[in-house]
Amino acid sequence: MTDSADRDTADWDIASGVGLTALATAACRAVETLREPPLVRDPYAGAFVQAARAPTPMPVTPQEADGDQTFPWPEFARYVGVRSRLFDELSLTAVADGLRQVVILAAGLDTRAFRLDWPPGVTAYEVDAPRVLAFKDQVLAGAGARPRCARRAVLADLRGRWTPALLTAGLDPASPVAWLAEGLLPYLSDEEKDRLLAGMRELSAPGSRIAIEHFAGMDSMRDYAAFTEAPRLNNVDFDVTALWAHEEATDPGPWLARIGWSVDARPIADVAAGYGRPLPATLPEGMLSAVMITARLT
């Protein structure tokens, strides 16, 4: 697909475009789940990969990842594992502090509603495209998975007007919300990011929290050999870089601070080191220098 086609398609399926990136992320979680010790535990991630019949094989075990010479799966699984572990911890910290609404933006094949130990009264809202969420529901039902909290699917395109759908699903803007935006911002232009952050602010009561992943060096990502060579090696007509916004990414931290959020930023390299799993130097600079931004509305 062309760049314009990818970015104009609001209802992508799981085996193309943005849906395929969600599948690759699930593959990384499946691989990391079976590492010893695992950074993240997702017992359902491998089932998504096996059910999707993607145009190119994706690993679901460390052995498959280590043996694949067409893409650096072990390195990417490490990154996804670190990121997912942090977002899991931030989610559980928020609900331990009393928040009962968790909104997962661009939820993709994330299974936090099913795999984390939520306290009573938590509602998780998963916002994404209809066919991605339908595929997820089908696979999880086949696996006999049951959510560990109230779970509500919100069908919306985050590049447009998505807040009405969230309100219709039951979000209470008078109560604080924990917002998770994992792996989302590269796909949004600065204008779309501004609208997204403004919508989050509009629906956030005092005490709300945000967790966002920010890539500052997108140019290094676009030039990364694995992204340019992997499609050719796998005979796949898919260019992930065409899905990303083509302007240089603007740091959302100062934007959030200007509209009343108390902001903290941690380099993901520091997060990884804290888990005793430093990031491989062979990852693109944009990933090595990624920043995990958290914010709290006072």
Buried (B, 14 or more C-beta within 10 A) or exposed (E): BEEEEBBEBEEBBBBBBBBBBBBBBBBBBBBBBBBEEBBBBBBBBBBBBEBBEBBBEBBBBBEBBEEBEBBBBBBBBBBBBBBBBBBBEBBBBBBEEEBBBBBBBBBBBBBBBBBBEBEEEBBBBBBBBBBBBBBBBEBBEEBEBEBBBBBBBBBBBBBEEBBEBBEEBEBEBEBBBBBBBBBBBBBBBBEBBBBBBEBBBEBBBEBBBBBBBBBBBBEBBBBBEBBEEBBEEBEBEBBBBBBBBEEEBBEBBEBBEEEEBEBEBBBBBEBBEEBEBEBBEEBBBBBBBBBBBBBBBE
